[in-house]
Every structure is written in structure tokens, then in C-alpha cells.
Amino acid sequence: MKSYIKGDWENGKFQKNISITSQKFGLHESTISNGKKSSFSGVLKAGESISTRVNGGRAIRKLAVKLNAVHMEQALRATVIAMEFDGKNTVWVPVGDLFGTGYKISPYKGLLSEVNEEGGMTLYFPMPFQESAKITIHNYGKEAIELVKMDVHHASWEWDERSLYFHANWRNYPNIETSEKKDVNFITISGKGKYVGDVLTLFNNSYHWWGEGDEKIFVDGEKFPSNFGTGTEDYYGYAWCSVADFEAPFIAQPIGDGNRSPGLTVNSRWRSLDVIPFEKSLKFDMEIWHWASTHMDYAPTTFWYGTKDAKAEFSESVKNVQIPVRFADKFEAEGFAINEVRGGEAIIQAFLLFDWSARNHLLWKGIKKNDVLKTGFYSENERLGELTMVFTHAADYVIVDVMLNDELIFENLDLYNEKLSIKKHPLRNGKIKKGNNTLKLIVKGANKANPKADKLGVDYLIVE
């Protein structure tokens, strides 16, 4: 096998090969030879459950789920998928966490999981069994949910001495205090198996970074962890507290709103290339190291394979999926989806010493008259009241029209100012829709003091 040599990074060879390989993985579509599909759907009232069974020596190769609910966010947390294989309970995880989207539908595509814009969620881990499998959907919420679909794709499997059972376990640490550094347990396993990945869903209640803590993975009772990391963000494949959404074959951040401000963040890592085998036990701790003394919600989901005797040394309670999920009051512009750019370039600009609410803003640069930027953001509820938008003002900033959900809310808003500053612009009767919202910016021109102005910056939006 040919490895990389000194100079490959500088000449771009390393980055090019990684990009090509990632693209190939992204185009890969899972195929199931001689497979069958078991499907079920229906409305589940609060407290109800529905199950299906698959018999014979087979393996589930693809699990596809779609839900609908009045309060979708709580439904993604309070709806639980449970699985048992050959009579052994091995999976008990909220739907959103199992599919790597947390409690908000956030589209992404990885090698072993994906979520699409329509809310379809898919998992591709092979789940073999010798005699039977049972898959159950529990509605532990207070409201009815619609199970639009639950497709279980399965195929034949020849069980042998190497075969292991699929496990997925969820833990919840609600309102955990961050004033002191501490280790929290992702999972402790007794028995033989292989550790293959995890998803971390959290709500950060601060404008400070949460993820300095290191992973510490102890294999087979070792006193010092053989896997000792350099930070939670490093473990999940990013750096600098990035709020940018990303996807790759083995890592993803479909939403990073909570990285520099109050909000939801979801990180995932599939260890297809760096599986951790263990003969007797595995213990995975993650250090909580937050820049601020605050509280946060912290919920890891772990994925592993084990023998029939292997087991997780805990079980989560139903009451923990019934805790109301949290969202931020502000809509930070750096978290907006960029839907269309007609002219210029839209980027996230960070400057730790400036007064943007999360030390970032959405910067649209290189723009001219009649250029258009269309963005989108999501609200879990309808919000009515005084709407305030906070813009960056500077000597090279333009005049703009602002449209919210196709309604003009600010006309010829002049963002010129001699010195860099931020200003609040209120609207007495504002409305944010439940669900997806659109914000459209249209460049109208520039202040006479600087006809060459070519920038625009948005900090955040709030309704109070």
C-alpha cells in the first residue's frame, strides 16, 4: 500500500484524494441482493406501540422511517425504536438520535445513515440474527404521532462464529452543570464485541464553546485509556468551534447552532475504518469541558456489536425521553441555510473581539445593486410580537430591502456607518411561521458617502 509522503499536503495531493474518495462514498447507494421488505405504518396515540417481526436466519440491511407530528421536535425525542434479536433486547433509542438528526430534521448523508429534506431517515448498519427479530415503535409522548412509514429491508445471512448482534444505546444527561470539568459515560459494556460509532445531541445554553473535553476509551479493563483524544470537536472531525453544517462518509454535523450560542448541535462519527474490538469490556467516557459555567443538555447514542452475553451496564428510563426539548430564542444568521446566491459570496465571518452575539455574523460580500441572497431558517413554533433584526453597519456596507416570507419588512435599509458597529432594527408586529421560514435580501444600492460599498452583514433575528 502506497502511503503519503512529505510535500503531499503542500501540493494538494492529499486534499484532492480525500475529496475524490468522499465523493465516491457520497454517490454510493446501498444495494440488497435477494432482499425482502417488511413495512408498517399508522397513527399511534400517546402511550401506544406498534411492532413487526422478521423470522429466519436473516439480517436487517436497511431501516427507513418517517414520522409526522404536530410538535415534530418532541416527537423525534419521545418516539423510541426498540429492537430485539433472538429474544435479546439490544436497541432502545429515540428516533431522531438513532438516525443522527437529534430532535430537528436536519438533512445530511453519510455512509451508514442519512436524513432527507422530506424527513425520511435511513440507517444501513447490518443487523444479523439466527431465528427472529422484533422491531417496535413506542410513542412515549403526550400527543399522537403518524408513523408515515417504517420499512425494514432484510436479506439472508449465514450466521457463523464471527457474527455479532447489533446494539444501540442512548443516554441522557439533562441540564448538566458545566462549572467543573468532569467525565460523563457514553457507555460501559461487559462482554465481547466491537465499538462502531456514536451520535451526540446537545443543547448549549451559552454563548461560549462547549467541546474542549477529551474522549477516553478503556478497553478490556485497562487502567489508562488506549484511546485518549484531544477534544470533542476533534473526535467528531472539525475545529474552531465551527457552526457550519457538514457531511462526510464517516462524520457529520447536520446542525451546529449550539457551538457558539444557545442552540442545538448534533455530531456523529461512524468508525467503519477504526472499529474498536474488545474481548472483555469497553468503557467510553467523554470529558465535559465548557468555556462557561452554565447548564447544558447532553445525550450520546452509542453503536456497537456484541455476542449474546455482551450487555450495556445501564438502561435509560422512559421519563428521560419525555423531558421537553429546548430551542434558542434567537435565530443566529450564521445558522441560516443559504438557498440561493445571485451575486457575491455568502460566508460566515468570525471575529472573537467584536460584539456579534455569537462572535459571528453572516457576511455577504462582493455584491452590487440588484444582487439577491435567499436564506432560510426553522422555528419550532409560530412567534408573534416585536421582531428585531440586528445588522452589521460599516463604511463599505450597502442599502438593502429585506423580505421575510415574501413580505417586505424593511425597505431601503441603509447599513452605512463610518465605524464598524451593530444596530438593532425593530418591527412592531412581526411574525415567524412554525416550520420553515425564508429571508430574502435585495441590494438596492449604496450610500452616497461610499458608492463602492459591496458588503452586508446579518447578526441575528428575534421575536419578543
C-alpha positions in Angstrom: 0.0 0.0 0.0 1.4 3.4 -1.0 1.3 6.0 1.7 1.6 9.8 1.6 5.0 11.4 1.7 6.3 14.8 2.8 5.0 17.5 0.5 1.7 15.9 -0.4 -0.2 18.3 1.8 1.5 21.4 0.4 0.9 20.4 -3.3 -2.7 19.5 -2.6 -2.4 15.8 -3.4 -3.7 14.7 0.0 -6.8 17.0 -0.1 -7.6 16.0 -3.7 -7.6 12.3 -3.0 -9.7 12.8 0.2 -12.2 14.8 -1.8 -12.4 12.2 -4.6 -12.9 9.4 -2.2 -15.6 11.2 -0.2 -17.4 12.0 -3.4 -17.4 8.3 -4.4 -18.7 7.3 -1.0 -21.4 10.0 -1.3 -22.6 8.6 -4.6 -22.7 5.1 -3.2 -26.1 3.6 -2.9 -26.7 0.5 -0.8 -28.0 -2.5 -2.6 -29.6 -5.6 -1.1 -29.3 -8.8 -3.0 -32.4 -11.0 -2.9 -33.8 -8.8 -0.2 -37.3 -8.5 1.1 -39.2 -5.6 2.8 -41.5 -5.6 5.7 -43.5 -2.4 6.1 -45.9 -0.9 8.6 -47.5 2.5 9.3 -50.3 4.1 11.2 -51.3 6.6 13.8 -50.0 6.0 17.4 -51.8 7.7 20.2 -49.9 8.7 23.3 -48.7 5.6 25.0 -49.3 3.2 22.1 -46.8 1.0 20.3 -46.6 -1.0 17.1 -44.3 -3.9 16.1 -43.2 -6.1 13.3 -41.3 -9.4 13.2 -38.9 -11.0 10.8 -38.2 -14.7 11.1 -35.4 -16.9 9.9 -31.6 -16.6 9.6 -31.5 -13.1 8.1 -30.1 -9.7 8.6 -31.8 -6.3 8.5 -29.8 -4.3 6.0 -31.7 -1.1 5.8 -34.1 0.7 8.2 -36.2 3.6 6.8 -38.5 5.7 9.0 -40.6 8.8 8.5 -42.7 10.5 11.2 -45.3 13.3 11.2 -46.5 15.1 14.3 -47.9 18.5 15.4 -44.8 19.0 17.5 -42.2 17.2 15.5 -39.3 18.1 17.7 -40.7 16.5 20.8 -41.9 13.5 18.7 -38.3 12.9 17.5 -37.2 12.5 21.1 -40.3 10.9 22.7 -40.8 8.3 19.9 -38.4 5.4 20.6 -37.3 2.5 18.4 -36.7 -0.7 20.3 -35.3 -3.9 18.8 -34.7 -7.4 19.9 -32.8 -10.2 18.2 -33.2 -13.8 19.1 -35.0 -12.7 22.2 -32.3 -10.3 23.3 -33.1 -6.6 23.7 -30.3 -4.7 22.0 -31.7 -1.3 20.9 -33.6 1.4 22.7 -33.1 4.9 21.2 -35.2 7.9 20.4 -35.9 8.0 16.6 -34.1 11.3 16.0 -30.9 10.3 17.9 -30.8 6.8 16.2 -30.7 8.4 12.8 -28.2 11.1 13.7 -30.5 14.2 13.4 -31.3 14.8 17.1 -34.7 16.5 17.7 -34.8 18.5 14.5 -34.9 17.2 10.9 -31.5 18.2 9.6 -30.7 16.7 6.2 -27.3 15.1 5.7 -25.9 11.9 4.0 -23.2 9.6 5.4 -22.1 6.1 4.5 -24.3 4.4 7.2 -27.1 6.9 7.7 -28.9 9.7 6.0 -31.8 12.1 6.5 -33.5 13.8 3.6 -35.4 17.1 3.2 -38.8 15.4 3.4 -38.0 13.9 6.8 -37.1 10.4 5.7 -34.5 8.8 7.9 -32.4 5.8 6.9 -29.9 3.5 8.7 -27.7 1.0 6.9 -26.0 -0.9 9.7 -26.3 -4.7 9.1 -28.2 -6.3 11.9 -28.0 -10.2 11.7 -29.9 -12.7 13.8 -30.4 -16.5 13.8 -34.1 -17.0 14.5 -36.1 -13.8 14.8 -36.0 -10.0 15.0 -38.7 -7.7 16.5 -38.8 -4.0 15.8 -41.1 -1.8 17.9 -42.0 1.8 17.7 -43.1 3.3 21.1 -44.9 6.6 21.4 -44.0 7.9 24.9 -45.1 11.4 24.1 -48.2 13.2 25.1 -49.6 13.6 21.6 -50.5 11.3 18.7 -47.9 10.7 16.0 -48.2 9.5 12.5 -45.8 6.7 11.5 -45.8 7.6 7.8 -43.6 4.6 7.1 -41.4 2.0 8.7 -39.6 -0.1 6.1 -37.4 -3.0 7.2 -35.3 -4.3 4.4 -33.8 -7.7 5.2 -31.8 -10.4 3.4 -30.4 -13.9 4.1 -27.5 -14.2 6.4 -25.3 -17.2 7.2 -24.6 -17.0 10.9 -21.2 -18.2 12.0 -18.7 -17.8 14.9 -17.8 -14.3 13.7 -21.4 -13.0 13.7 -22.4 -10.4 16.4 -25.6 -8.7 17.4 -26.2 -5.1 16.7 -26.7 -2.7 19.6 -27.6 0.9 20.0 -27.9 2.6 23.4 -29.0 6.1 24.4 -28.1 8.1 27.5 -29.4 11.4 28.6 -27.7 14.0 30.9 -30.3 16.8 31.0 -29.4 20.2 32.5 -25.9 19.0 33.3 -23.7 21.6 35.2 -20.5 22.7 33.5 -18.8 24.7 36.2 -16.2 22.0 36.7 -14.5 19.7 34.2 -15.9 16.1 34.5 -16.2 12.8 32.6 -19.6 11.5 31.6 -20.1 8.0 30.5 -21.2 7.4 26.9 -21.4 3.6 27.6 -19.9 0.8 29.6 -20.1 -2.7 28.1 -19.3 -6.0 29.6 -18.5 -8.9 27.3 -17.0 -9.3 23.8 -17.7 -7.1 20.8 -16.8 -4.2 18.6 -17.5 -0.5 19.0 -18.6 1.1 15.8 -19.8 4.7 16.3 -21.8 7.3 18.2 -24.1 10.3 17.9 -24.0 13.3 20.3 -27.1 15.5 20.6 -26.8 18.5 22.8 -28.3 21.9 23.7 -25.8 24.5 24.7 -27.3 27.2 26.9 -24.4 29.7 26.5 -22.6 31.9 24.0 -19.4 30.0 24.8 -17.9 26.9 23.3 -18.8 23.6 25.0 -16.5 21.0 23.4 -12.9 21.1 24.7 -13.3 17.7 26.6 -11.4 14.6 25.5 -12.7 11.1 24.8 -11.3 8.4 27.0 -11.9 4.8 25.8 -10.8 2.0 28.1 -10.6 -1.5 26.5 -10.6 -4.8 28.5 -10.2 -3.2 31.9 -7.1 -1.1 31.2 -6.2 1.4 33.8 -5.2 4.1 31.4 -7.3 4.6 28.2 -5.7 3.4 25.0 -7.9 5.9 23.1 -7.3 9.3 24.6 -8.3 12.3 22.4 -7.6 16.0 22.1 -11.1 17.4 22.2 -14.7 16.6 21.4 -14.6 18.6 18.2 -11.5 16.8 17.1 -13.2 13.5 17.8 -16.1 14.5 15.5 -13.8 15.8 12.8 -13.9 19.6 13.0 -12.2 22.5 14.7 -12.5 26.1 15.8 -16.0 25.6 17.3 -17.3 25.7 13.8 -21.1 26.4 13.4 -21.0 25.2 9.7 -23.1 22.2 8.8 -21.1 19.4 7.1 -21.4 15.9 6.0 -18.8 13.2 5.0 -18.9 9.4 4.8 -18.0 8.8 8.4 -18.6 12.1 10.2 -21.3 14.7 10.1 -22.6 17.9 11.8 -26.1 18.3 10.3 -26.8 21.2 12.7 -24.2 23.2 14.7 -26.3 26.1 16.1 -25.2 25.4 19.6 -21.5 25.7 19.1 -21.1 29.4 19.8 -24.6 30.4 21.0 -27.6 28.9 22.7 -28.9 26.2 20.4 -28.9 22.6 19.2 -25.8 20.8 17.9 -25.7 17.2 16.6 -22.4 15.4 15.8 -21.9 11.9 14.6 -19.0 9.5 13.9 -19.1 6.1 12.2 -16.0 4.1 13.0 -16.0 1.9 9.8 -12.3 2.4 9.4 -11.3 2.4 13.0 -13.5 -0.1 14.8 -12.5 -0.8 18.4 -12.6 -4.5 19.2 -12.8 -5.7 22.8 -12.7 -9.1 24.4 -14.0 -8.5 28.0 -15.2 -4.9 28.3 -15.3 -1.4 26.9 -15.8 1.9 28.8 -16.3 5.2 26.8 -16.1 8.4 28.8 -16.2 11.9 27.3 -14.9 14.9 29.3 -17.3 17.9 29.7 -15.1 20.9 29.4 -17.1 24.1 28.7 -15.7 27.6 28.5 -18.6 28.8 30.7 -20.2 27.9 34.0 -23.7 27.0 32.7 -26.0 24.1 32.2 -26.5 22.0 29.0 -28.5 19.1 27.8 -26.2 16.2 26.7 -27.4 13.0 25.1 -25.0 10.4 23.5 -26.1 7.4 21.4 -23.6 4.6 21.0 -23.5 1.9 18.3 -21.7 -1.5 18.8 -21.8 -5.2 18.1 -21.6 -7.9 20.7 -22.0 -11.6 21.5 -25.3 -12.8 23.0 -23.8 -12.4 26.5 -22.5 -8.9 26.0 -24.5 -6.1 27.6 -24.6 -2.4 28.3 -24.3 -1.7 32.1 -27.2 0.7 32.2 -30.7 1.2 30.8 -32.3 4.6 30.2 -35.7 5.4 31.6 -38.9 6.4 29.7 -39.1 9.7 31.7 -35.9 10.9 30.1 -37.4 10.9 26.6 -40.4 12.8 27.9 -38.4 15.8 29.0 -39.3 18.8 26.9 -36.6 19.6 24.3 -35.2 23.1 24.1 -34.6 25.6 21.3 -32.9 29.0 21.3 -34.8 32.4 21.5 -32.7 34.0 18.8 -32.2 32.9 15.1 -28.5 33.4 14.5 -27.9 34.4 10.9 -24.7 32.3 10.6 -27.0 29.3 11.1 -29.3 30.2 8.2 -29.5 27.9 5.2 -28.2 29.5 2.1 -30.8 28.7 -0.5 -29.8 31.0 -3.4 -27.0 33.5 -4.1 -27.3 35.7 -7.1 -24.2 37.8 -7.0 -21.3 37.9 -4.5 -20.4 35.3 -1.9 -22.1 34.4 1.4 -19.8 33.3 4.2 -19.7 33.0 8.0 -17.3 35.6 9.4 -15.9 35.2 12.9 -14.2 37.8 15.0 -13.8 36.9 18.7 -13.2 40.5 19.8 -16.3 42.0 18.2 -19.8 42.3 19.6 -21.8 40.0 17.4 -24.0 37.9 19.6 -22.1 34.6 18.9 -18.9 36.3 17.7 -20.0 35.5 14.1 -22.3 37.0 11.5 -23.5 36.1 8.0 -21.4 38.2 5.7 -22.4 38.7 2.0 -19.6 40.3 0.2 -18.6 41.3 -3.4 -22.2 42.5 -4.0 -23.8 45.2 -6.2 -27.2 46.6 -7.0 -29.9 44.1 -7.7 -28.0 41.1 -6.3 -30.2 38.7 -4.3 -29.5 36.4 -1.3 -32.2 33.9 -0.3 -31.8 32.2 3.1 -33.9 30.0 5.3 -34.4 29.1 9.0 -36.6 26.9 11.0 -38.9 27.7 14.0 -40.4 25.0 16.2 -43.4 27.3 16.9 -45.2 30.3 15.5 -43.8 33.5 17.1 -45.7 36.8 17.2 -44.6 40.1 18.7 -41.9 42.8 18.2 -39.4 41.5 15.6 -35.9 42.8 15.8 -33.2 42.2 13.2 -29.6 43.0 14.1 -27.4 44.1 11.2 -23.7 45.0 10.9 -23.1 48.6 9.8 -19.8 49.8 8.3 -18.4 52.2 5.7 -18.5 49.6 2.9 -22.0 48.3 3.6 -24.9 48.6 1.2 -28.6 49.7 1.2 -30.9 46.7 1.2 -34.5 45.6 1.1 -35.4 42.8 3.5 -38.3 40.3 2.8 -39.5 37.8 5.4 -41.7 35.0 4.0 -42.2 37.1 0.8 -43.3 40.2 2.8 -41.3 43.4 2.7 -40.3 44.2 6.3 -37.5 46.7 5.8 -37.2 48.9 2.7 -34.1 50.8 1.7 -32.3 49.9 4.9 -29.0 51.8 4.9 -26.2 49.8 6.5 -23.6 52.6 6.0 -21.7 53.8 9.1 -18.3 55.4 9.4 -17.3 52.9 12.0 -17.9 49.2 12.3 -20.9 48.7 14.6 -24.1 46.6 15.1 -27.6 48.1 15.2 -31.0 46.8 16.1 -33.9 47.4 13.7 -37.3 46.7 15.2 -40.6 45.9 13.6 -43.6 46.3 15.9 -45.9 43.5 14.5 -43.6 40.7 13.4 -44.4 37.1 12.7 -42.3 33.9 12.4 -44.1 30.9 11.0 -44.0 27.5 12.6 -41.7 25.4 10.4 -39.5 26.7 7.6 -39.1 30.5 7.0 -37.4 32.4 4.2 -35.4 35.6 4.5 -34.6 37.4 1.2 -32.1 40.3 0.9 -32.1 42.5 -2.2 -29.3 45.1 -2.8 -30.8 48.5 -3.6 -27.6 50.5 -3.9 -25.1 52.3 -1.7 -24.9 55.4 0.4 -23.5 58.5 -1.3 -20.7 58.5 1.2 -19.3 55.3 -0.4 -20.7 54.4 -3.8 -18.4 51.4 -4.0 -19.9 49.7 -0.9 -20.1 45.9 -1.5 -20.9 44.1 1.7 -23.8 43.2 4.0 -23.8 41.5 7.4 -26.6 40.0 9.5 -26.2 39.1 13.1 -29.5 37.6 14.3 -33.3 37.9 14.4 -35.6 37.6 17.4 -39.3 38.0 18.2 -40.3 39.1 21.7 
